[in-house]
Each structure stands twice: as structure tokens, then as C-alpha cells.
């Protein structure tokens, strides 16, 4: 039973207005009935989607059709409706939020899926369809754009959405081959419509045909039939589907059978096709390809092999540098208890010995925040003399400075403290500054702390037992706003140059990185050749590295741009300016800091 919630506040007519129960974070899309918002539930912080219901934007029958389908269907592979919200300005469905975007987005991502993952995704879609059909509903518009994705511990989980064209039929024992005539069933997406759909006929196996098109597209990289609607209609009715003979025979059979012209020759149900795919996963020919990225049989282009532009610069360091950070021309590096500062790479270095092991750096326009095992220090730009802001009595703390250099957030001893850096001069040497705001925190598994912008702080916890990472978002006044749980544990998280955007390297042996945007909440998985251990933001994306010197360049969406072979033992890296890459290495008992110039704007020079 859907709970009817009533609000006395103004409606969510724009992303800037606030709802009494739901806090709007941002608009994330435009549905056929109106706008779709990312929001959280104020009492709990849970992330949900608010879907505007305006029958003025669509015929009343479509409006009622989707509303009825969403509030009655309950299945893990179907987007769930949590509530129906009435306001003074309209009605909104409160729905599951899917942070992974659509299957279409995933298909358009370079090498976004491996074969076994793609087949399991299709099996998940078919399980949701089987449930839908047993409830007497035919979806009638199955396509990658209507499959939303959520991130699970084992990968992407599909959720069927958009029931605006769904048709309800009487439940019959043999619903898999049942057909009836409808006057509006020629509506849909021609590229995914079964032959009978062009004549206004429908059945559950019409949905199976559409899933067959999606399976073909996943494996092949393109649809079997293309062109304008009339050409597509002729092709669906008359052209035979050709599949590469290089595919495993079991996959050839499944694709051909799901795309038979006559409904009676297809799989009789979504469950039958799903079972065929499960058996294919046990086929030795498929098993041998399960880690191969789809599309199959397409010669994917090798990553562009880059070389640095002329005049690579190098400096010798006293110790191996474990940390690098830059802001404009200013460069800071740290190793052991030492911090080295250059106003630019060509200027002499300044060396600061803090007498304590350095465990983190953050450079901003006003100076450098240095985290050590015995306290947090501030090196003011131009002077670069260390001033202790906070002395610490415990390990496992996290610190972050606000981008404008006015505020410091510090999580230690189960408390989140916010300090004013404008008043640090008032602190006694060796003593703690006085926080302007404090908030109790749970102490276990604190892993990272970030200032997301001038006003918002993210406190990050790793739950190893439940295999998830929890982002708790607070404002600068230490007021709790929301929580986001990602079902992964990260070895490292790096803040990007885009607001609210992080890059996570998963803990373990999985060769993947994750681009995480917290507002609105979105996750993009980036498959890699090997496990990276180093990461840093660059102006238009990210740079990842391994200790062996392999450096990957990604754009801001996570797309692979190319790679560079750096020094064999790399200890730290950072982006400096638009086209400069700083890299610290250890070679033959010597420690170096390199400054590479690389054209990162896709105008790379190929390595011969």
C-alpha cells in the first residue's frame, strides 16, 4: 500500500525550492510527465528520486498507466515507488534512486562491461520482466534508456523503469503466447519493437524480442537493424538477424531465438530466456571469454601511447617523496619529516623539517596544510614557516582545509571540529586552537575528510564488515544533511577539480576506479588493465599510476585518453597547471621529482 504523504509547504516547483519532507539536491532529468529530481528525506538523509506527475505533458491514459504500474510492482529489478507525495503545486512519485544512470550510458562508455557482467545484467532484466508478465503487465517499451542501474557489491544491478506504454492484460495460464489487438500499441521505440508490434499486437514475448535486441547490442556494439522508422519496420518484418560465427555457439542460438520473427518461435517467457543465459554462463566457450570486454569480436583500439614533450625537468630530493600537492605554480612535496616547497618548478626549493612524520598535504592559494603524526601545521604562502594549528593526542585523525583557506575541518577522538584559520595566530604554540563548531562522531573506521566547497564537509567511513563506504555530509556549522552509502570499500579517495566529485580506488585486487559525484549522487565505474595505487586530479580529468610507472590519463567523465610510461618506481604524482605532470620516483638509491609536459587535450604525440 502506498503511503499518501501531505505537505503544507510549497511544492518542489524548481530545484531551488525546498520541500518540507524532501530536500531537493538537483534536477537530474526530464521525464515524459515532468522533471525528475535527486532529493533526500530530511529525517533520515536517504537519497530518493522525485518524479513529477503532470498529466498535461502526456495523455491521461499514459499517466494513469505508469502510475498504476509503479505503485503495484515490487521486485528488485524494477524501480520501486516508495510514496505518492501531494503538494499545493502538484504530485510527485517518490522512487528508488539509481546512481549508475541508464544501460544506454553504460553501453556508450568505453569498455564499460565484461562479457559475464553483461550476461548477468540481461538475466536481471529478464527476472524483472518475468515478474511483470506474471502480474499481467506487458512493458511495451523495453530499451537501454529505460533500464536504470544501481551499484551493488558484485557490480551493476538493473532496474526496469518507464511504464508509460505498459498494457495490462488478464492473467492467463499461457500468458507467454497471449496476444490481443490494441489501437495505440504501434507506439514505442521502433529500433526495439517486435514485428507484431507494428500491427498493434503485443504479448510478453514482444518484450523478450526487445531484450534480444539489447543483448545483440551489448555483444555486437550496434543494433541489428538501423534506419528511419519505415526502414526499421521493414527490417524487423523481413530481414534475418546475422550474428558473427566467432561468438560461442550458445550465445548465437540465444540471440537468434530471441529475435525470431514469429512470436511462437521465440522463447515462450522471459524466464526461459534467462535460464538459457544461465546455462550459457556455464558453457566452457563462454567461460573462456567471461573477462573479455564487450562488444565481442570488435577490435577495440589500443590506448594511445604517449610520450612527454621535450625538456623533461628533474630535481633531486633528500628522501623519497610520499606526497605531492600543487596549486597554480606552487609545488609542495613531503617525505619523512621534511616538506619541500617551490614557488615554481624553476625556483630554488625551501626545506622545512617538522620533526614529525608527515602523513598528508593539501596546497591551496593561501598556503599548505600539513598533517603529521603529532599535529596539524599551516605553511603560509610566501613565508612557508610552520605554525602548529592543532596538537593531536591520537592517531587516525583526518583534516581538510576549505578551498578559500578560511576554515579547517578536523575529525579526531570521535569529534568533528571546525576551526577558523583566520584566527590561528591566537593559538598558543604547541597547544590546540579553539574550534568554532564541534559535533560528536562515531570513531571507528574513519577514512577520509573533505571540504566539498566553501560550506559543505564530507566525513567518510569504511565499513569493512558490510563492505561499504558511507559519506556523511555536514554543513560548516556541523549540521547533518545526508548520508550516501556506496557498496564498496576504497583503498583511497581523491578529491577532483569538479565540485562534489571524487575518484575512488577500490580496496583489493579489482582493476577499477570509480568516479563518484555526490551532488547529484552518480557513480561511474572505470575498468583498468591493472590495479592503480596512485591518483591525482588534473584540470580536465584524472591521472592514475602504478608503482611500476604506468600512468593513465582520464577525462573528467572517466574516459580513457591514453597512457605514459614513467619511471619504474613511482611514489607520488600530481597535476600541475594545464599540461604538466609532477612525478616523484625512486631510482638507483636516488630520489627524483620530475616535471613532465604532456598535451592532455587529446592532441597527444604517439610513441613510436
Secondary structure as the mmCIF struct_conf table of DSSP 4:
data_model
#
loop_
_struct_conf.conf_type_id
_struct_conf.id
_struct_conf.beg_label_comp_id
_struct_conf.beg_label_asym_id
_struct_conf.beg_label_seq_id
_struct_conf.end_label_comp_id
_struct_conf.end_label_asym_id
_struct_conf.end_label_seq_id
STRN STRN1 UNK A 3 UNK A 6
BEND BEND1 UNK A 9 UNK A 9
HELX_LH_PP_P HELX_LH_PP_P1 UNK A 10 UNK A 11
BEND BEND2 UNK A 14 UNK A 14
TURN_TY1_P TURN_TY1_P1 UNK A 15 UNK A 16
BEND BEND3 UNK A 17 UNK A 17
BEND BEND4 UNK A 20 UNK A 21
STRN STRN2 UNK A 22 UNK A 31
TURN_TY1_P TURN_TY1_P2 UNK A 32 UNK A 33
STRN STRN3 UNK A 34 UNK A 41
TURN_TY1_P TURN_TY1_P3 UNK A 42 UNK A 44
STRN STRN4 UNK A 47 UNK A 53
HELX_RH_3T_P HELX_RH_3T_P1 UNK A 55 UNK A 57
BEND BEND5 UNK A 58 UNK A 58
HELX_RH_AL_P HELX_RH_AL_P1 UNK A 60 UNK A 72
TURN_TY1_P TURN_TY1_P4 UNK A 76 UNK A 77
STRN STRN5 UNK A 78 UNK A 78
HELX_LH_PP_P HELX_LH_PP_P2 UNK A 79 UNK A 80
STRN STRN6 UNK A 81 UNK A 86
BEND BEND6 UNK A 88 UNK A 89
STRN STRN7 UNK A 91 UNK A 95
TURN_TY1_P TURN_TY1_P5 UNK A 99 UNK A 100
STRN STRN8 UNK A 102 UNK A 102
HELX_RH_AL_P HELX_RH_AL_P2 UNK A 103 UNK A 108
BEND BEND7 UNK A 109 UNK A 109
TURN_TY1_P TURN_TY1_P6 UNK A 110 UNK A 111
STRN STRN9 UNK A 114 UNK A 114
HELX_RH_AL_P HELX_RH_AL_P3 UNK A 115 UNK A 134
TURN_TY1_P TURN_TY1_P7 UNK A 135 UNK A 136
STRN STRN10 UNK A 137 UNK A 138
BEND BEND8 UNK A 140 UNK A 140
HELX_RH_3T_P HELX_RH_3T_P2 UNK A 144 UNK A 146
STRN STRN11 UNK A 147 UNK A 152
TURN_TY1_P TURN_TY1_P8 UNK A 153 UNK A 154
STRN STRN12 UNK A 155 UNK A 160
TURN_TY1_P TURN_TY1_P9 UNK A 164 UNK A 165
STRN STRN13 UNK A 167 UNK A 168
TURN_TY1_P TURN_TY1_P10 UNK A 173 UNK A 174
HELX_RH_3T_P HELX_RH_3T_P3 UNK A 175 UNK A 177
STRN STRN14 UNK A 180 UNK A 181
TURN_TY1_P TURN_TY1_P11 UNK A 183 UNK A 186
BEND BEND9 UNK A 188 UNK A 188
HELX_RH_3T_P HELX_RH_3T_P4 UNK A 190 UNK A 192
HELX_RH_3T_P HELX_RH_3T_P5 UNK A 195 UNK A 199
TURN_TY1_P TURN_TY1_P12 UNK A 200 UNK A 200
STRN STRN15 UNK A 201 UNK A 202
HELX_RH_AL_P HELX_RH_AL_P4 UNK A 204 UNK A 220
BEND BEND10 UNK A 221 UNK A 222
BEND BEND11 UNK A 224 UNK A 224
BEND BEND12 UNK A 227 UNK A 228
HELX_RH_AL_P HELX_RH_AL_P5 UNK A 229 UNK A 238
HELX_LH_PP_P HELX_LH_PP_P3 UNK A 239 UNK A 241
TURN_TY1_P TURN_TY1_P13 UNK A 245 UNK A 246
BEND BEND13 UNK A 247 UNK A 247
HELX_RH_AL_P HELX_RH_AL_P6 UNK A 249 UNK A 258
TURN_TY1_P TURN_TY1_P14 UNK A 259 UNK A 259
BEND BEND14 UNK A 261 UNK A 262
HELX_RH_3T_P HELX_RH_3T_P6 UNK A 263 UNK A 265
BEND BEND15 UNK A 266 UNK A 266
BEND BEND16 UNK A 268 UNK A 269
HELX_RH_AL_P HELX_RH_AL_P7 UNK A 270 UNK A 281
TURN_TY1_P TURN_TY1_P15 UNK A 282 UNK A 282
HELX_RH_AL_P HELX_RH_AL_P8 UNK A 284 UNK A 287
TURN_TY1_P TURN_TY1_P16 UNK A 288 UNK A 291
BEND BEND17 UNK A 292 UNK A 292
STRN STRN16 UNK A 293 UNK A 293
BEND BEND18 UNK A 294 UNK A 295
TURN_TY1_P TURN_TY1_P17 UNK A 296 UNK A 297
HELX_LH_PP_P HELX_LH_PP_P4 UNK A 300 UNK A 304
STRN STRN17 UNK A 305 UNK A 306
HELX_LH_PP_P HELX_LH_PP_P5 UNK A 308 UNK A 309
BEND BEND19 UNK A 310 UNK A 310
STRN STRN18 UNK A 313 UNK A 317
BEND BEND20 UNK A 318 UNK A 319
STRN STRN19 UNK A 323 UNK A 327
TURN_TY1_P TURN_TY1_P18 UNK A 328 UNK A 329
STRN STRN20 UNK A 330 UNK A 335
TURN_TY1_P TURN_TY1_P19 UNK A 336 UNK A 337
STRN STRN21 UNK A 338 UNK A 342
BEND BEND21 UNK A 343 UNK A 344
TURN_TY1_P TURN_TY1_P20 UNK A 345 UNK A 346
BEND BEND22 UNK A 347 UNK A 347
HELX_LH_PP_P HELX_LH_PP_P6 UNK A 348 UNK A 349
STRN STRN22 UNK A 350 UNK A 353
BEND BEND23 UNK A 355 UNK A 356
STRN STRN23 UNK A 358 UNK A 364
TURN_TY1_P TURN_TY1_P21 UNK A 365 UNK A 366
STRN STRN24 UNK A 367 UNK A 372
TURN_TY1_P TURN_TY1_P22 UNK A 373 UNK A 374
STRN STRN25 UNK A 375 UNK A 380
TURN_TY1_P TURN_TY1_P23 UNK A 381 UNK A 383
STRN STRN26 UNK A 386 UNK A 391
BEND BEND24 UNK A 393 UNK A 396
STRN STRN27 UNK A 398 UNK A 401
TURN_TY1_P TURN_TY1_P24 UNK A 403 UNK A 404
BEND BEND25 UNK A 405 UNK A 406
STRN STRN28 UNK A 407 UNK A 412
TURN_TY1_P TURN_TY1_P25 UNK A 413 UNK A 414
STRN STRN29 UNK A 415 UNK A 420
HELX_RH_3T_P HELX_RH_3T_P7 UNK A 421 UNK A 426
BEND BEND26 UNK A 427 UNK A 427
HELX_LH_PP_P HELX_LH_PP_P7 UNK A 428 UNK A 428
TURN_TY1_P TURN_TY1_P26 UNK A 429 UNK A 430
BEND BEND27 UNK A 431 UNK A 431
HELX_LH_PP_P HELX_LH_PP_P8 UNK A 432 UNK A 435
BEND BEND28 UNK A 436 UNK A 436
STRN STRN30 UNK A 437 UNK A 440
TURN_TY1_P TURN_TY1_P27 UNK A 444 UNK A 445
STRN STRN31 UNK A 446 UNK A 451
BEND BEND29 UNK A 453 UNK A 455
STRN STRN32 UNK A 456 UNK A 463
TURN_TY1_P TURN_TY1_P28 UNK A 464 UNK A 467
STRN STRN33 UNK A 468 UNK A 475
TURN_TY1_P TURN_TY1_P29 UNK A 476 UNK A 477
STRN STRN34 UNK A 480 UNK A 486
BEND BEND30 UNK A 487 UNK A 488
STRN STRN35 UNK A 490 UNK A 495
BEND BEND31 UNK A 497 UNK A 498
TURN_TY1_P TURN_TY1_P30 UNK A 499 UNK A 500
STRN STRN36 UNK A 501 UNK A 506
BEND BEND32 UNK A 507 UNK A 509
STRN STRN37 UNK A 512 UNK A 518
TURN_TY1_P TURN_TY1_P31 UNK A 519 UNK A 520
STRN STRN38 UNK A 521 UNK A 527
BEND BEND33 UNK A 529 UNK A 530
STRN STRN39 UNK A 534 UNK A 538
TURN_TY1_P TURN_TY1_P32 UNK A 539 UNK A 540
STRN STRN40 UNK A 541 UNK A 545
TURN_TY1_P TURN_TY1_P33 UNK A 547 UNK A 548
BEND BEND34 UNK A 549 UNK A 549
STRN STRN41 UNK A 550 UNK A 555
TURN_TY1_P TURN_TY1_P34 UNK A 556 UNK A 557
STRN STRN42 UNK A 560 UNK A 565
BEND BEND35 UNK A 568 UNK A 569
STRN STRN43 UNK A 570 UNK A 576
TURN_TY1_P TURN_TY1_P35 UNK A 577 UNK A 579
STRN STRN44 UNK A 580 UNK A 587
TURN_TY1_P TURN_TY1_P36 UNK A 588 UNK A 589
STRN STRN45 UNK A 590 UNK A 597
BEND BEND36 UNK A 601 UNK A 602
HELX_LH_PP_P HELX_LH_PP_P9 UNK A 604 UNK A 605
STRN STRN46 UNK A 606 UNK A 606
HELX_LH_PP_P HELX_LH_PP_P10 UNK A 607 UNK A 607
#
